[in-house]
Amino acid sequence: MSSVKANSYYDASGTSNAVLYGVAAPTGSMGFRNRLLNSDMRIDQRNAGASITANGSTYAVDRFVFSTNQVSKATAQRSTTAPAGFTNSLLVTSSAATSFASGDYFSITQKIEGFNCADLAWGTASAVAVAISFRVRSSLTGTFGGAINNSAGNRSYPFSYTISAANTWEEKTIVVPGDTTGTWLTDNGTGMNVRFALGMGSTYSGTAGAWTAGDIESVTGAVNVLGTNGATFYITGVQLEAGSVASPFERRDYGRELAMCQRYYELGSFVSATAIATGGIYPSIPLKVTKRAAAASCTATNTRSLTLAIINDASSSGYATSIYQNSNDSASNITYFTISAEL
């Protein structure tokens, strides 16, 4: 078999990227087609696969957060039930038959940092379409909903998809035209929210397939997974990429994916110190990855109930880069800490 090596591939015009295996090569780097992180659900720093109660602002796996006003109505965890080619999925199990009032909501959400979607140029005349592809399985069948929203919650694109067979993996693709209006952040704030709804009241439900003003997070009449006690919903292989064609799932190595997740949440450890003499220095621990935000926007916890301080770098952006003990421990101990800079 022969091979061809080249820096770029163009079509016959010599000006546009070529189509390879039916997929148009994106402009720029091909190393970050998928703007979603941990979309094969392998990384779970917080829970290591243990089941959690899916309340608001909780994470069953890294980067996927529950957006809900419901309490103790579902459990969630990283699962080993997965389609061919994948080892994990995110599983949500309903804990009760819950009826949703007009203002109730429950969705699996990933917030994409503005830096990672700025090139889509949403909010301008040059806005680029995106394709969302994913693998999904549920004990329920019918029409399910989701949406893309901006950070202000005043621009939304509700979408729908159908699960045809119960307890069977199905692959879905949604094409979303780029939004030419609204404000879409392009900095270290929330560039866009990608939501998969599992229960939604009428206030947050609308018509699929069109941009609308307001905070719409699902489609009218979508299946309410939380409405059936014991109902299950699995999702994995979620990809959001520029263009109107869904390409094969982008597989990134584990180390790189973990580092990208650690920009938002990190587990670490150090050996704590006892009383420090006047003028002494407490231990300082470099963080594995520079955080998304400055210290004022980060939170830190630890297993010894010590006071921890977060240090920013010296650049104008001033992102958090290290952490140090700022109170005495009763004895030297291995201390585990977490630091969060989630959106």
C-alpha positions in Angstrom: 0.0 0.0 0.0 1.3 3.5 -0.9 0.8 6.6 1.1 0.9 10.3 0.5 2.2 12.9 3.0 1.2 16.5 2.7 0.7 19.5 5.0 -2.7 20.4 3.4 -5.3 18.8 1.1 -7.4 21.0 -1.2 -10.2 20.4 -3.7 -9.8 20.9 -7.4 -10.3 24.6 -7.1 -7.1 24.8 -5.0 -8.8 27.2 -2.6 -11.1 25.0 -0.4 -10.3 22.1 1.9 -10.8 18.7 0.4 -13.5 16.2 1.3 -12.0 13.1 2.8 -14.2 10.0 3.4 -17.2 12.2 2.9 -16.2 14.7 5.5 -15.0 18.2 4.8 -11.7 18.9 6.6 -12.2 21.9 8.9 -10.2 25.0 8.5 -7.3 25.2 10.9 -6.2 22.5 13.3 -7.8 19.1 13.0 -6.8 18.2 16.6 -9.8 19.8 18.3 -12.8 19.1 16.1 -15.0 18.2 19.1 -15.6 21.3 21.3 -17.1 19.2 24.1 -14.8 17.7 26.7 -15.0 14.2 28.2 -17.7 13.4 25.8 -17.0 9.7 26.0 -17.6 9.9 29.8 -14.3 8.3 30.8 -13.2 10.9 33.3 -14.9 11.1 36.7 -12.6 12.8 39.1 -15.3 13.5 41.7 -17.0 10.2 42.1 -14.8 7.5 40.4 -18.0 5.9 39.0 -20.0 5.9 42.2 -23.7 6.8 42.0 -24.7 10.3 43.0 -28.0 12.1 43.5 -28.6 14.2 40.4 -29.4 17.6 42.1 -28.6 21.0 40.6 -25.0 21.8 39.9 -23.8 18.3 40.6 -21.4 16.4 38.2 -21.8 12.7 37.6 -18.7 12.8 35.3 -16.4 15.7 34.5 -17.7 18.6 32.5 -21.4 17.3 32.4 -23.5 19.1 35.0 -27.1 18.7 36.0 -29.2 21.9 35.5 -32.3 21.4 37.6 -34.6 22.7 40.3 -35.6 19.2 41.2 -34.2 17.6 44.4 -33.5 13.8 44.8 -35.6 12.9 41.8 -32.8 10.9 40.0 -29.5 9.3 40.4 -26.6 9.4 38.0 -23.2 7.8 37.5 -20.5 6.8 35.0 -21.6 3.5 33.5 -19.8 0.7 31.7 -22.8 0.1 29.6 -21.7 1.6 26.3 -22.1 1.1 22.5 -19.4 -0.5 20.4 -16.2 1.5 20.4 -16.8 3.1 23.8 -16.1 2.0 27.4 -18.3 4.4 29.3 -21.5 6.3 29.2 -23.4 8.7 31.6 -26.4 7.0 33.1 -29.4 8.8 34.7 -32.0 6.7 36.5 -35.3 8.2 37.7 -36.0 7.8 41.4 -39.7 8.6 41.3 -42.6 9.4 38.9 -42.2 13.2 38.9 -44.7 15.5 37.3 -43.2 18.8 36.0 -44.9 22.1 36.7 -44.5 24.9 34.1 -41.3 26.3 35.7 -39.6 23.0 36.4 -36.5 21.8 34.5 -34.0 19.0 34.4 -31.2 18.6 31.9 -27.7 17.2 31.4 -25.6 20.3 30.4 -22.1 21.0 29.2 -20.9 24.6 29.3 -18.4 25.3 26.5 -15.8 27.9 27.3 -16.0 30.9 25.0 -12.3 30.5 24.0 -13.2 27.1 22.6 -16.0 28.2 20.3 -15.0 31.8 19.4 -14.2 30.8 15.9 -17.8 29.8 15.2 -18.5 33.6 15.1 -22.0 33.3 16.6 -23.7 36.6 17.0 -22.3 37.8 13.7 -23.2 37.6 10.0 -20.4 35.0 9.6 -21.9 32.5 12.1 -21.0 28.9 11.3 -23.3 26.0 11.6 -22.5 23.1 14.0 -23.3 19.4 13.9 -24.1 17.6 17.2 -23.8 13.9 17.2 -24.2 11.4 20.0 -25.1 7.9 21.1 -28.1 7.5 23.2 -30.2 4.7 24.9 -33.2 4.7 27.1 -35.8 2.4 28.6 -38.4 4.9 27.1 -39.1 5.6 23.5 -40.5 8.7 21.7 -39.4 12.3 21.0 -36.7 13.7 23.3 -35.5 17.3 23.4 -32.5 19.4 24.0 -31.1 22.9 23.2 -28.2 25.2 22.7 -28.4 28.4 24.7 -26.1 31.4 25.1 -24.9 32.4 28.6 -27.5 35.2 29.0 -30.3 32.7 28.4 -31.9 35.0 25.7 -30.9 33.0 22.6 -32.0 29.4 22.2 -32.1 26.7 19.6 -34.3 23.8 20.8 -33.9 20.5 19.0 -35.6 17.1 19.0 -34.6 13.5 18.3 -36.4 10.2 18.4 -35.5 7.0 20.3 -37.2 4.3 18.4 -36.3 1.1 20.4 -36.1 0.7 24.1 -32.8 -0.3 25.7 -31.0 -0.1 22.4 -28.1 2.2 21.4 -29.0 4.6 18.7 -26.8 7.3 17.0 -28.3 10.7 16.4 -27.2 13.9 14.6 -28.5 17.4 14.9 -27.5 20.3 12.6 -27.8 23.7 14.2 -27.4 26.8 12.0 -25.1 29.5 13.4 -26.9 32.2 15.3 -26.3 35.6 13.6 -27.7 37.6 16.5 -27.5 37.7 20.2 -24.4 37.9 22.4 -22.1 34.8 22.5 -19.1 35.1 24.8 -15.6 34.5 23.3 -13.5 34.7 26.4 -13.2 32.4 29.5 -16.9 32.7 30.3 -19.6 30.4 29.0 -19.6 30.5 25.2 -22.6 28.2 24.9 -24.7 25.7 26.9 -25.4 22.3 25.2 -28.3 20.6 26.9 -30.1 17.2 26.8 -33.4 17.5 28.6 -34.8 14.7 30.7 -37.8 16.7 32.0 -39.0 20.2 31.2 -41.9 22.4 32.1 -43.8 24.5 29.6 -41.9 27.7 30.5 -38.7 26.2 29.1 -40.2 24.2 26.2 -40.7 25.4 22.6 -40.7 24.5 18.9 -37.8 22.5 17.5 -35.6 23.7 14.7 -35.5 27.5 14.9 -33.6 30.1 16.9 -35.7 32.0 19.4 -35.3 34.7 21.9 -35.6 33.5 25.5 -34.4 30.6 27.6 -35.9 27.5 25.9 -34.2 24.2 26.8 -36.3 21.5 25.2 -39.2 20.9 22.9 -42.9 20.9 23.7 -44.2 17.3 24.2 -40.8 15.7 24.7 -40.5 12.6 26.8 -40.2 13.2 30.6 -37.7 10.6 31.7 -38.2 11.6 35.4 -41.9 11.0 34.9 -41.4 7.2 35.0 -40.0 5.7 38.2 -36.9 3.6 37.4 -36.6 4.9 33.8 -33.1 5.0 32.5 -31.2 7.3 30.1 -27.7 6.7 28.8 -25.6 9.0 26.6 -22.0 9.0 25.3 -19.9 9.9 22.3 -21.2 13.4 22.2 -19.6 15.6 19.7 -20.1 19.3 18.6 -18.1 20.4 15.6 -18.1 23.2 13.0 -20.0 22.4 9.8 -23.2 20.7 8.8 -21.8 17.2 8.6 -21.1 15.0 11.6 -17.6 13.4 11.2 -16.5 10.2 13.0 -16.1 10.7 16.8 -12.8 12.4 17.7 -10.8 10.1 20.0 -8.3 12.0 22.1 -5.8 10.3 24.4 -6.7 10.0 28.0 -3.9 12.2 29.3 -4.8 15.1 27.1 -8.6 14.8 27.9 -7.8 14.7 31.7 -5.7 17.8 31.4 -8.4 19.7 29.6 -10.9 18.7 32.3 -8.5 19.8 35.0 -8.7 23.3 33.7 -12.1 23.4 35.4 -11.7 20.9 38.3 -8.7 19.2 39.8 -7.9 16.7 42.6 -4.5 17.1 44.3 -2.6 16.3 47.4 0.2 17.6 49.6 1.8 16.9 53.0 0.5 19.4 55.5 2.7 21.4 57.9 2.4 21.9 61.6 3.1 25.3 63.3 5.2 27.6 61.1 7.8 29.8 62.8 7.5 33.6 62.3 8.6 34.4 58.8 8.2 30.7 57.8 6.6 29.6 54.6 3.7 27.2 54.2 3.9 24.5 51.5 2.9 25.8 48.1 1.7 23.3 45.5 1.7 24.1 41.7 -1.6 23.1 40.1 -1.4 20.5 37.4 -3.1 22.8 34.9 -3.6 26.6 34.9 -7.2 27.1 35.8 -9.9 28.8 33.7 -10.3 31.6 36.1 -8.6 33.7 38.7 -8.5 32.8 42.4 -11.5 34.9 43.2 -13.6 32.7 41.0 -12.2 29.4 42.2 -13.2 27.3 45.3 -11.0 24.9 47.2 -11.7 22.2 49.7 -9.5 19.8 51.6 -9.6 16.8 53.9 -7.9 18.4 56.9 -10.2 21.5 57.1 -7.2 23.8 56.6 -7.3 27.3 55.2 -6.1 27.2 51.6 -5.1 30.1 49.5 -5.0 30.2 45.7 -2.3 32.0 43.8 -2.7 33.6 40.4 0.0 33.8 37.8 1.6 37.2 37.0 0.1 37.7 33.6 -2.6 40.2 32.9 -5.2 37.4 32.7 -4.2 36.3 36.3 -5.4 32.7 36.2 -5.0 30.4 39.2 -1.7 28.4 39.0 -0.9 27.2 42.5 -2.4 26.7 46.0 -0.9 26.8 49.5 -1.7 25.9 53.1 -2.5 29.0 55.1 -3.2 27.6 58.6 -1.4 25.2 60.9 -2.2 21.5 61.0 -2.0 19.5 64.3 0.5 17.2 62.7 1.9 16.5 59.3 -0.7 14.6 57.2 -1.4 13.7 53.6 -4.0 16.2 52.7 -6.2 15.8 49.6 -7.7 18.9 48.0 -10.0 19.9 45.2 -10.1 23.1 43.3 -12.9 24.2 41.1 -13.0 26.8 38.3 -16.2 25.5 36.7 -18.2 27.7 34.5 
